[in-house]
Amino acid sequence: MQRTMNSAKVRVISCKAKPGYILWVKFDDGLEGEINVSNLVGQGVFKAWELVKFFESVKVDPESHTVCWGSQIDLDPYVIRDEIQETAKEKRDVL
């Protein structure tokens, strides 16, 4: 996935873990959507997600404004946003 550079700060305001390692995320500008992060499970720090309860403990970090699991794991909000936008575009193209 290619990250697009944007001068605007990307801020996650809400998130929720869903079955199948799907992550629902909402940004402060109203964009929201889901990303599938199952491809990361078991790799490096993401080995912790093998415990589903840990994956379900996702929250928004109040300082970095992105999704995190404890102080050890977080995801780049720009990458999350790009993924949500790409998924939305693909759905529109199918219709």
C-alpha positions as CSV (number, residue, x, y, z in Angstrom):
1,M,0.0,0.0,0.0
2,Q,1.3,3.4,-0.9
3,R,1.0,6.1,1.7
4,T,0.0,9.5,0.5
5,M,1.5,12.5,2.1
6,N,-0.9,15.1,3.4
7,S,-0.2,18.1,5.5
8,A,-3.4,17.6,7.5
9,K,-3.1,15.7,10.8
10,V,-4.9,12.4,10.7
11,R,-6.8,11.7,14.0
12,V,-8.6,8.5,14.9
13,I,-11.5,9.2,17.3
14,S,-13.1,5.8,17.7
15,C,-12.3,2.2,17.0
16,K,-13.6,-1.3,17.6
17,A,-12.3,-4.8,17.0
18,K,-14.7,-7.1,15.1
19,P,-14.6,-10.8,14.4
20,G,-12.0,-12.1,11.9
21,Y,-9.4,-9.5,12.8
22,I,-11.5,-6.7,11.3
23,L,-10.9,-3.3,12.7
24,W,-13.5,-0.5,12.4
25,V,-12.0,3.0,12.7
26,K,-13.6,6.5,12.6
27,F,-11.6,9.6,12.0
28,D,-12.3,13.1,13.2
29,D,-13.3,14.3,9.7
30,G,-16.1,11.7,9.7
31,L,-14.4,9.1,7.5
32,E,-15.0,5.7,8.9
33,G,-14.6,2.1,7.7
34,E,-13.1,-1.3,8.2
35,I,-9.8,-2.8,7.5
36,N,-8.8,-6.5,7.7
37,V,-5.6,-6.9,9.6
38,S,-5.6,-10.7,9.8
39,N,-2.5,-10.9,7.6
40,L,-0.5,-9.4,10.5
41,V,-1.6,-11.9,13.2
42,G,1.4,-13.9,14.4
43,Q,4.1,-11.7,12.9
44,G,6.5,-10.0,15.2
45,V,4.7,-7.9,17.8
46,F,1.4,-8.9,16.3
47,K,1.9,-12.4,17.7
48,A,0.0,-11.0,20.8
49,W,-3.1,-10.8,18.6
50,E,-3.3,-14.6,18.6
51,L,-5.0,-14.0,21.9
52,V,-8.3,-12.7,20.6
53,K,-9.1,-11.0,23.9
54,F,-5.9,-8.9,23.4
55,F,-6.9,-7.9,19.9
56,E,-10.3,-6.9,21.2
57,S,-8.6,-4.6,23.7
58,V,-7.9,-2.0,21.0
59,K,-8.3,1.7,21.9
60,V,-7.5,5.1,20.7
61,D,-4.2,6.5,22.0
62,P,-4.9,10.0,23.4
63,E,-1.5,11.4,22.4
64,S,-0.9,9.8,18.9
65,H,-4.6,9.7,17.9
66,T,-4.3,6.3,16.4
67,V,-5.4,2.7,17.3
68,C,-3.2,0.9,19.9
69,W,-3.0,-2.1,22.0
70,G,-1.3,-1.2,25.3
71,S,1.9,0.7,24.8
72,Q,3.6,-1.9,22.6
73,I,1.5,-2.0,19.4
74,D,0.0,0.8,17.3
75,L,-0.9,1.3,13.6
76,D,0.0,4.2,11.4
77,P,-3.2,6.3,11.1
78,Y,-2.3,7.4,7.6
79,V,-2.0,3.8,6.4
80,I,-5.3,2.9,8.1
81,R,-7.0,5.9,6.3
82,D,-5.5,5.0,2.9
83,E,-6.7,1.4,3.3
84,I,-10.2,2.5,4.2
85,Q,-10.3,4.9,1.2
86,E,-9.0,2.2,-1.1
87,T,-11.6,-0.3,0.1
88,A,-14.4,2.2,-0.4
89,K,-13.1,3.0,-3.9
90,E,-13.0,-0.7,-4.8
91,K,-16.6,-1.1,-3.6
92,R,-17.7,1.8,-5.7
93,D,-15.9,0.4,-8.8
94,V,-17.8,-2.9,-8.4
95,L,-21.2,-1.1,-8.4
